[in-house]
Amino acid sequence: MTEPHVHRSHPDVVKRLRRAAGHLQGVIEMIEAGRSCLDLAQQLHAVEAAIANAKRTLIHDHLDHCLDHVVGAVPRAERGPIDEFKAITKYL
């Protein structure tokens, strides 16, 4: 059996995803209640953003963990390329 793959961001990611799931359930109820398409689109956009932010947090934490594992801890003053790489991942 393999060991659990847990990063320090996982509890935060789970909280964000549970909040997004609740928000999505609210959007479903809004659709069933006949709310306007504009209201629905705005709320769906918020759900998408919440999921994207959770994904970004997970990916950044994974990069930090894996890079540290491969190259060792990098002093803050030398993290420029790593931080730039993380920043560019938002465009994926």
Backbone atoms as SQL, in Angstrom:
CREATE TABLE atoms (id INTEGER PRIMARY KEY, chain TEXT, resi INTEGER, resn TEXT, atom TEXT, x REAL, y REAL, z REAL);
INSERT INTO atoms VALUES
  (1, 'A', 1, 'MET', 'N', 0.849, -1.175, 0.000),
  (2, 'A', 1, 'MET', 'CA', 0.000, 0.000, 0.000),
  (3, 'A', 1, 'MET', 'C', 0.897, 1.241, 0.000),
  (4, 'A', 2, 'THR', 'N', 0.564, 2.230, -0.807),
  (5, 'A', 2, 'THR', 'CA', 1.371, 3.446, -0.863),
  (6, 'A', 2, 'THR', 'C', 0.977, 4.402, 0.248),
  (7, 'A', 3, 'GLU', 'N', 1.929, 5.234, 0.621),
  (8, 'A', 3, 'GLU', 'CA', 1.671, 6.220, 1.664),
  (9, 'A', 3, 'GLU', 'C', 0.800, 7.342, 1.118),
  (10, 'A', 4, 'PRO', 'N', -0.005, 7.963, 1.978),
  (11, 'A', 4, 'PRO', 'CA', -0.832, 9.082, 1.520),
  (12, 'A', 4, 'PRO', 'C', 0.040, 10.218, 1.000),
  (13, 'A', 5, 'HIS', 'N', -0.405, 10.839, -0.052),
  (14, 'A', 5, 'HIS', 'CA', 0.295, 11.970, -0.666),
  (15, 'A', 5, 'HIS', 'C', -0.393, 13.237, -0.163),
  (16, 'A', 6, 'VAL', 'N', 0.139, 13.816, 0.899),
  (17, 'A', 6, 'VAL', 'CA', -0.503, 14.968, 1.532),
  (18, 'A', 6, 'VAL', 'C', 0.479, 16.131, 1.579),
  (19, 'A', 7, 'HIS', 'N', 0.011, 17.284, 1.145),
  (20, 'A', 7, 'HIS', 'CA', 0.792, 18.517, 1.192),
  (21, 'A', 7, 'HIS', 'C', 0.141, 19.452, 2.209),
  (22, 'A', 8, 'ARG', 'N', 0.867, 20.455, 2.633),
  (23, 'A', 8, 'ARG', 'CA', 0.351, 21.375, 3.646),
  (24, 'A', 8, 'ARG', 'C', -0.876, 22.153, 3.163),
  (25, 'A', 9, 'SER', 'N', -1.042, 22.289, 1.844),
  (26, 'A', 9, 'SER', 'CA', -2.189, 23.048, 1.317),
  (27, 'A', 9, 'SER', 'C', -3.461, 22.214, 1.237),
  (28, 'A', 10, 'HIS', 'N', -3.374, 20.923, 1.352),
  (29, 'A', 10, 'HIS', 'CA', -4.549, 20.070, 1.138),
  (30, 'A', 10, 'HIS', 'C', -5.747, 20.421, 2.014),
  (31, 'A', 11, 'PRO', 'N', -5.568, 20.677, 3.323),
  (32, 'A', 11, 'PRO', 'CA', -6.750, 21.058, 4.109),
  (33, 'A', 11, 'PRO', 'C', -7.418, 22.333, 3.584),
  (34, 'A', 12, 'ASP', 'N', -6.616, 23.318, 3.161),
  (35, 'A', 12, 'ASP', 'CA', -7.175, 24.558, 2.609),
  (36, 'A', 12, 'ASP', 'C', -7.885, 24.292, 1.281),
  (37, 'A', 13, 'VAL', 'N', -7.290, 23.451, 0.455),
  (38, 'A', 13, 'VAL', 'CA', -7.908, 23.112, -0.832),
  (39, 'A', 13, 'VAL', 'C', -9.243, 22.411, -0.597),
  (40, 'A', 14, 'VAL', 'N', -9.285, 21.496, 0.359),
  (41, 'A', 14, 'VAL', 'CA', -10.534, 20.789, 0.673),
  (42, 'A', 14, 'VAL', 'C', -11.595, 21.788, 1.141),
  (43, 'A', 15, 'LYS', 'N', -11.214, 22.730, 2.005),
  (44, 'A', 15, 'LYS', 'CA', -12.179, 23.743, 2.467),
  (45, 'A', 15, 'LYS', 'C', -12.719, 24.549, 1.292),
  (46, 'A', 16, 'ARG', 'N', -11.831, 24.961, 0.396),
  (47, 'A', 16, 'ARG', 'CA', -12.254, 25.746, -0.770),
  (48, 'A', 16, 'ARG', 'C', -13.201, 24.947, -1.659),
  (49, 'A', 17, 'LEU', 'N', -12.872, 23.681, -1.869),
  (50, 'A', 17, 'LEU', 'CA', -13.713, 22.852, -2.732),
  (51, 'A', 17, 'LEU', 'C', -15.069, 22.554, -2.093),
  (52, 'A', 18, 'ARG', 'N', -15.093, 22.362, -0.778),
  (53, 'A', 18, 'ARG', 'CA', -16.391, 22.158, -0.112),
  (54, 'A', 18, 'ARG', 'C', -17.251, 23.414, -0.216),
  (55, 'A', 19, 'ARG', 'N', -16.608, 24.572, -0.056),
  (56, 'A', 19, 'ARG', 'CA', -17.346, 25.834, -0.187),
  (57, 'A', 19, 'ARG', 'C', -17.879, 25.985, -1.620),
  (58, 'A', 20, 'ALA', 'N', -17.040, 25.647, -2.610),
  (59, 'A', 20, 'ALA', 'CA', -17.466, 25.705, -4.010),
  (60, 'A', 20, 'ALA', 'C', -18.607, 24.723, -4.268),
  (61, 'A', 21, 'ALA', 'N', -18.531, 23.540, -3.663),
  (62, 'A', 21, 'ALA', 'CA', -19.606, 22.548, -3.838),
  (63, 'A', 21, 'ALA', 'C', -20.919, 23.074, -3.274),
  (64, 'A', 22, 'GLY', 'N', -20.856, 23.716, -2.123),
  (65, 'A', 22, 'GLY', 'CA', -22.057, 24.316, -1.547),
  (66, 'A', 22, 'GLY', 'C', -22.600, 25.429, -2.418),
  (67, 'A', 23, 'HIS', 'N', -21.684, 26.221, -2.938),
  (68, 'A', 23, 'HIS', 'CA', -22.081, 27.311, -3.825),
  (69, 'A', 23, 'HIS', 'C', -22.728, 26.741, -5.089),
  (70, 'A', 24, 'LEU', 'N', -22.146, 25.677, -5.637),
  (71, 'A', 24, 'LEU', 'CA', -22.709, 25.043, -6.828),
  (72, 'A', 24, 'LEU', 'C', -24.106, 24.503, -6.545),
  (73, 'A', 25, 'GLN', 'N', -24.298, 23.904, -5.380),
  (74, 'A', 25, 'GLN', 'CA', -25.633, 23.423, -5.013),
  (75, 'A', 25, 'GLN', 'C', -26.617, 24.595, -4.986),
  (76, 'A', 26, 'GLY', 'N', -26.148, 25.749, -4.496),
  (77, 'A', 26, 'GLY', 'CA', -26.995, 26.943, -4.497),
  (78, 'A', 26, 'GLY', 'C', -27.364, 27.376, -5.901),
  (79, 'A', 27, 'VAL', 'N', -26.423, 27.255, -6.844),
  (80, 'A', 27, 'VAL', 'CA', -26.706, 27.615, -8.240),
  (81, 'A', 27, 'VAL', 'C', -27.745, 26.665, -8.820),
  (82, 'A', 28, 'ILE', 'N', -27.633, 25.387, -8.504),
  (83, 'A', 28, 'ILE', 'CA', -28.629, 24.415, -8.979),
  (84, 'A', 28, 'ILE', 'C', -30.015, 24.797, -8.464),
  (85, 'A', 29, 'GLU', 'N', -30.081, 25.166, -7.206),
  (86, 'A', 29, 'GLU', 'CA', -31.366, 25.595, -6.636),
  (87, 'A', 29, 'GLU', 'C', -31.870, 26.871, -7.304),
  (88, 'A', 30, 'MET', 'N', -30.954, 27.765, -7.649),
  (89, 'A', 30, 'MET', 'CA', -31.349, 28.994, -8.352),
  (90, 'A', 30, 'MET', 'C', -31.953, 28.667, -9.715),
  (91, 'A', 31, 'ILE', 'N', -31.344, 27.693, -10.415),
  (92, 'A', 31, 'ILE', 'CA', -31.875, 27.284, -11.726),
  (93, 'A', 31, 'ILE', 'C', -33.270, 26.706, -11.555),
  (94, 'A', 32, 'GLU', 'N', -33.419, 25.824, -10.564),
  (95, 'A', 32, 'GLU', 'CA', -34.721, 25.206, -10.329),
  (96, 'A', 32, 'GLU', 'C', -35.772, 26.226, -9.918),
  (97, 'A', 33, 'ALA', 'N', -35.347, 27.323, -9.290),
  (98, 'A', 33, 'ALA', 'CA', -36.276, 28.372, -8.868),
  (99, 'A', 33, 'ALA', 'C', -36.572, 29.365, -9.991),
  (100, 'A', 34, 'GLY', 'N', -35.890, 29.206, -11.134),
  (101, 'A', 34, 'GLY', 'CA', -36.166, 30.072, -12.272),
  (102, 'A', 34, 'GLY', 'C', -35.483, 31.432, -12.203),
  (103, 'A', 35, 'ARG', 'N', -34.341, 31.539, -11.532),
  (104, 'A', 35, 'ARG', 'CA', -33.624, 32.815, -11.447),
  (105, 'A', 35, 'ARG', 'C', -33.121, 33.226, -12.821),
  (106, 'A', 36, 'SER', 'N', -32.779, 34.489, -12.961),
  (107, 'A', 36, 'SER', 'CA', -32.374, 35.022, -14.260),
  (108, 'A', 36, 'SER', 'C', -31.041, 34.432, -14.707),
  (109, 'A', 37, 'CYS', 'N', -30.868, 34.395, -16.024),
  (110, 'A', 37, 'CYS', 'CA', -29.627, 33.869, -16.594),
  (111, 'A', 37, 'CYS', 'C', -28.429, 34.710, -16.167),
  (112, 'A', 38, 'LEU', 'N', -28.603, 36.007, -16.021),
  (113, 'A', 38, 'LEU', 'CA', -27.509, 36.857, -15.575),
  (114, 'A', 38, 'LEU', 'C', -27.073, 36.468, -14.164),
  (115, 'A', 39, 'ASP', 'N', -28.046, 36.288, -13.272),
  (116, 'A', 39, 'ASP', 'CA', -27.714, 35.857, -11.907),
  (117, 'A', 39, 'ASP', 'C', -26.991, 34.514, -11.910),
  (118, 'A', 40, 'LEU', 'N', -27.493, 33.586, -12.728),
  (119, 'A', 40, 'LEU', 'CA', -26.883, 32.258, -12.809),
  (120, 'A', 40, 'LEU', 'C', -25.462, 32.330, -13.347),
  (121, 'A', 41, 'ALA', 'N', -25.261, 33.108, -14.395),
  (122, 'A', 41, 'ALA', 'CA', -23.934, 33.229, -14.992),
  (123, 'A', 41, 'ALA', 'C', -22.942, 33.822, -13.991),
  (124, 'A', 42, 'GLN', 'N', -23.381, 34.824, -13.237),
  (125, 'A', 42, 'GLN', 'CA', -22.506, 35.438, -12.238),
  (126, 'A', 42, 'GLN', 'C', -22.116, 34.415, -11.167),
  (127, 'A', 43, 'GLN', 'N', -23.068, 33.645, -10.710),
  (128, 'A', 43, 'GLN', 'CA', -22.792, 32.668, -9.662),
  (129, 'A', 43, 'GLN', 'C', -21.936, 31.512, -10.177),
  (130, 'A', 44, 'LEU', 'N', -22.181, 31.089, -11.422),
  (131, 'A', 44, 'LEU', 'CA', -21.344, 30.035, -12.007),
  (132, 'A', 44, 'LEU', 'C', -19.909, 30.518, -12.191),
  (133, 'A', 45, 'HIS', 'N', -19.763, 31.793, -12.540),
  (134, 'A', 45, 'HIS', 'CA', -18.427, 32.373, -12.658),
  (135, 'A', 45, 'HIS', 'C', -17.706, 32.321, -11.306),
  (136, 'A', 46, 'ALA', 'N', -18.416, 32.611, -10.242),
  (137, 'A', 46, 'ALA', 'CA', -17.829, 32.559, -8.898),
  (138, 'A', 46, 'ALA', 'C', -17.413, 31.137, -8.533),
  (139, 'A', 47, 'VAL', 'N', -18.222, 30.149, -8.904),
  (140, 'A', 47, 'VAL', 'CA', -17.879, 28.753, -8.638),
  (141, 'A', 47, 'VAL', 'C', -16.622, 28.365, -9.415),
  (142, 'A', 48, 'GLU', 'N', -16.583, 28.752, -10.686),
  (143, 'A', 48, 'GLU', 'CA', -15.395, 28.464, -11.501),
  (144, 'A', 48, 'GLU', 'C', -14.142, 29.092, -10.893),
  (145, 'A', 49, 'ALA', 'N', -14.249, 30.324, -10.458),
  (146, 'A', 49, 'ALA', 'CA', -13.099, 31.007, -9.868),
  (147, 'A', 49, 'ALA', 'C', -12.644, 30.310, -8.594),
  (148, 'A', 50, 'ALA', 'N', -13.576, 29.864, -7.786),
  (149, 'A', 50, 'ALA', 'CA', -13.225, 29.167, -6.547),
  (150, 'A', 50, 'ALA', 'C', -12.484, 27.868, -6.844),
  (151, 'A', 51, 'ILE', 'N', -12.945, 27.136, -7.837),
  (152, 'A', 51, 'ILE', 'CA', -12.283, 25.885, -8.207),
  (153, 'A', 51, 'ILE', 'C', -10.905, 26.168, -8.813),
  (154, 'A', 52, 'ALA', 'N', -10.810, 27.184, -9.656),
  (155, 'A', 52, 'ALA', 'CA', -9.522, 27.550, -10.248),
  (156, 'A', 52, 'ALA', 'C', -8.521, 27.959, -9.169),
  (157, 'A', 53, 'ASN', 'N', -8.979, 28.700, -8.162),
  (158, 'A', 53, 'ASN', 'CA', -8.090, 29.105, -7.077),
  (159, 'A', 53, 'ASN', 'C', -7.629, 27.900, -6.260),
  (160, 'A', 54, 'ALA', 'N', -8.519, 26.953, -6.039),
  (161, 'A', 54, 'ALA', 'CA', -8.137, 25.730, -5.324),
  (162, 'A', 54, 'ALA', 'C', -7.100, 24.956, -6.125),
  (163, 'A', 55, 'LYS', 'N', -7.309, 24.863, -7.422),
  (164, 'A', 55, 'LYS', 'CA', -6.364, 24.168, -8.292),
  (165, 'A', 55, 'LYS', 'C', -5.007, 24.857, -8.283),
  (166, 'A', 56, 'ARG', 'N', -5.007, 26.172, -8.379),
  (167, 'A', 56, 'ARG', 'CA', -3.760, 26.934, -8.378),
  (168, 'A', 56, 'ARG', 'C', -2.998, 26.719, -7.063),
  (169, 'A', 57, 'THR', 'N', -3.712, 26.766, -5.939),
  (170, 'A', 57, 'THR', 'CA', -3.084, 26.538, -4.639),
  (171, 'A', 57, 'THR', 'C', -2.452, 25.153, -4.592),
  (172, 'A', 58, 'LEU', 'N', -3.173, 24.152, -5.047),
  (173, 'A', 58, 'LEU', 'CA', -2.673, 22.779, -5.066),
  (174, 'A', 58, 'LEU', 'C', -1.424, 22.667, -5.935),
  (175, 'A', 59, 'ILE', 'N', -1.452, 23.242, -7.125),
  (176, 'A', 59, 'ILE', 'CA', -0.320, 23.161, -8.047),
  (177, 'A', 59, 'ILE', 'C', 0.886, 23.885, -7.481),
  (178, 'A', 60, 'HIS', 'N', 0.690, 25.087, -6.942),
  (179, 'A', 60, 'HIS', 'CA', 1.816, 25.835, -6.381),
  (180, 'A', 60, 'HIS', 'C', 2.442, 25.084, -5.212),
  (181, 'A', 61, 'ASP', 'N', 1.630, 24.532, -4.353),
  (182, 'A', 61, 'ASP', 'CA', 2.164, 23.780, -3.222),
  (183, 'A', 61, 'ASP', 'C', 2.917, 22.545, -3.719),
  (184, 'A', 62, 'HIS', 'N', 2.369, 21.892, -4.721),
  (185, 'A', 62, 'HIS', 'CA', 3.033, 20.722, -5.291),
  (186, 'A', 62, 'HIS', 'C', 4.386, 21.119, -5.878),
  (187, 'A', 63, 'LEU', 'N', 4.424, 22.228, -6.615),
  (188, 'A', 63, 'LEU', 'CA', 5.692, 22.687, -7.178),
  (189, 'A', 63, 'LEU', 'C', 6.707, 22.961, -6.074),
  (190, 'A', 64, 'ASP', 'N', 6.272, 23.660, -5.031),
  (191, 'A', 64, 'ASP', 'CA', 7.172, 23.947, -3.915),
  (192, 'A', 64, 'ASP', 'C', 7.707, 22.650, -3.315),
  (193, 'A', 65, 'HIS', 'N', 6.802, 21.720, -3.049),
  (194, 'A', 65, 'HIS', 'CA', 7.188, 20.461, -2.413),
  (195, 'A', 65, 'HIS', 'C', 8.138, 19.661, -3.306),
  (196, 'A', 66, 'CYS', 'N', 7.777, 19.504, -4.566),
  (197, 'A', 66, 'CYS', 'CA', 8.569, 18.678, -5.463),
  (198, 'A', 66, 'CYS', 'C', 9.902, 19.327, -5.802),
  (199, 'A', 67, 'LEU', 'N', 9.897, 20.637, -6.029),
  (200, 'A', 67, 'LEU', 'CA', 11.158, 21.313, -6.316),
  (201, 'A', 67, 'LEU', 'C', 12.082, 21.259, -5.117),
  (202, 'A', 68, 'ASP', 'N', 11.548, 21.484, -3.935),
  (203, 'A', 68, 'ASP', 'CA', 12.369, 21.388, -2.729),
  (204, 'A', 68, 'ASP', 'C', 12.927, 19.976, -2.567),
  (205, 'A', 69, 'HIS', 'N', 12.117, 19.000, -2.900),
  (206, 'A', 69, 'HIS', 'CA', 12.558, 17.611, -2.783),
  (207, 'A', 69, 'HIS', 'C', 13.695, 17.316, -3.762),
  (208, 'A', 70, 'VAL', 'N', 13.605, 17.865, -4.977),
  (209, 'A', 70, 'VAL', 'CA', 14.587, 17.578, -6.020),
  (210, 'A', 70, 'VAL', 'C', 15.864, 18.402, -5.853),
  (211, 'A', 71, 'VAL', 'N', 15.717, 19.720, -5.638),
  (212, 'A', 71, 'VAL', 'CA', 16.902, 20.588, -5.595),
  (213, 'A', 71, 'VAL', 'C', 17.276, 21.019, -4.188),
  (214, 'A', 72, 'GLY', 'N', 16.485, 20.669, -3.227),
  (215, 'A', 72, 'GLY', 'CA', 16.741, 21.105, -1.857),
  (216, 'A', 72, 'GLY', 'C', 16.086, 22.468, -1.611),
  (217, 'A', 73, 'ALA', 'N', 16.055, 22.860, -0.363),
  (218, 'A', 73, 'ALA', 'CA', 15.457, 24.152, -0.016),
  (219, 'A', 73, 'ALA', 'C', 16.235, 25.275, -0.686),
  (220, 'A', 74, 'VAL', 'N', 15.505, 26.230, -1.242),
  (221, 'A', 74, 'VAL', 'CA', 16.113, 27.362, -1.933),
  (222, 'A', 74, 'VAL', 'C', 15.911, 28.613, -1.077),
  (223, 'A', 75, 'PRO', 'N', 16.995, 29.339, -0.771),
  (224, 'A', 75, 'PRO', 'CA', 16.846, 30.561, 0.026),
  (225, 'A', 75, 'PRO', 'C', 15.927, 31.563, -0.665),
  (226, 'A', 76, 'ARG', 'N', 15.182, 32.335, 0.117),
  (227, 'A', 76, 'ARG', 'CA', 14.222, 33.319, -0.399),
  (228, 'A', 76, 'ARG', 'C', 14.856, 34.217, -1.462),
  (229, 'A', 77, 'ALA', 'N', 16.089, 34.644, -1.246),
  (230, 'A', 77, 'ALA', 'CA', 16.772, 35.556, -2.173),
  (231, 'A', 77, 'ALA', 'C', 17.027, 34.922, -3.544),
  (232, 'A', 78, 'GLU', 'N', 16.997, 33.598, -3.606),
  (233, 'A', 78, 'GLU', 'CA', 17.285, 32.894, -4.863),
  (234, 'A', 78, 'GLU', 'C', 16.043, 32.250, -5.489),
  (235, 'A', 79, 'ARG', 'N', 14.882, 32.571, -4.953),
  (236, 'A', 79, 'ARG', 'CA', 13.648, 31.938, -5.426),
  (237, 'A', 79, 'ARG', 'C', 13.032, 32.621, -6.640),
  (238, 'A', 80, 'GLY', 'N', 13.655, 33.659, -7.178),
  (239, 'A', 80, 'GLY', 'CA', 13.088, 34.406, -8.307),
  (240, 'A', 80, 'GLY', 'C', 12.588, 33.526, -9.438),
  (241, 'A', 81, 'PRO', 'N', 13.432, 32.645, -9.992),
  (242, 'A', 81, 'PRO', 'CA', 12.964, 31.802, -11.096),
  (243, 'A', 81, 'PRO', 'C', 11.810, 30.877, -10.701),
  (244, 'A', 82, 'ILE', 'N', 11.847, 30.362, -9.490),
  (245, 'A', 82, 'ILE', 'CA', 10.763, 29.485, -9.029),
  (246, 'A', 82, 'ILE', 'C', 9.468, 30.275, -8.902),
  (247, 'A', 83, 'ASP', 'N', 9.551, 31.465, -8.293),
  (248, 'A', 83, 'ASP', 'CA', 8.355, 32.301, -8.146),
  (249, 'A', 83, 'ASP', 'C', 7.812, 32.728, -9.505),
  (250, 'A', 84, 'GLU', 'N', 8.706, 33.014, -10.446),
  (251, 'A', 84, 'GLU', 'CA', 8.272, 33.387, -11.798),
  (252, 'A', 84, 'GLU', 'C', 7.585, 32.203, -12.483),
  (253, 'A', 85, 'PHE', 'N', 8.149, 31.018, -12.311),
  (254, 'A', 85, 'PHE', 'CA', 7.540, 29.831, -12.889),
  (255, 'A', 85, 'PHE', 'C', 6.142, 29.617, -12.316),
  (256, 'A', 86, 'LYS', 'N', 6.000, 29.782, -10.993),
  (257, 'A', 86, 'LYS', 'CA', 4.684, 29.637, -10.367),
  (258, 'A', 86, 'LYS', 'C', 3.719, 30.686, -10.909),
  (259, 'A', 87, 'ALA', 'N', 4.201, 31.918, -11.073),
  (260, 'A', 87, 'ALA', 'CA', 3.334, 32.988, -11.568),
  (261, 'A', 87, 'ALA', 'C', 2.830, 32.702, -12.973),
  (262, 'A', 88, 'ILE', 'N', 3.688, 32.143, -13.802),
  (263, 'A', 88, 'ILE', 'CA', 3.278, 31.886, -15.193),
  (264, 'A', 88, 'ILE', 'C', 2.286, 30.731, -15.298),
  (265, 'A', 89, 'THR', 'N', 2.252, 29.864, -14.284),
  (266, 'A', 89, 'THR', 'CA', 1.308, 28.746, -14.339),
  (267, 'A', 89, 'THR', 'C', -0.142, 29.194, -14.278),
  (268, 'A', 90, 'LYS', 'N', -0.390, 30.433, -13.863),
  (269, 'A', 90, 'LYS', 'CA', -1.780, 30.900, -13.836),
  (270, 'A', 90, 'LYS', 'C', -2.354, 31.038, -15.234),
  (271, 'A', 91, 'TYR', 'N', -1.497, 31.039, -16.247),
  (272, 'A', 91, 'TYR', 'CA', -1.964, 31.159, -17.622),
  (273, 'A', 91, 'TYR', 'C', -2.208, 29.805, -18.295),
  (274, 'A', 92, 'LEU', 'N', -2.006, 28.733, -17.553),
  (275, 'A', 92, 'LEU', 'CA', -2.272, 27.400, -18.118),
  (276, 'A', 92, 'LEU', 'C', -3.747, 27.138, -18.227);
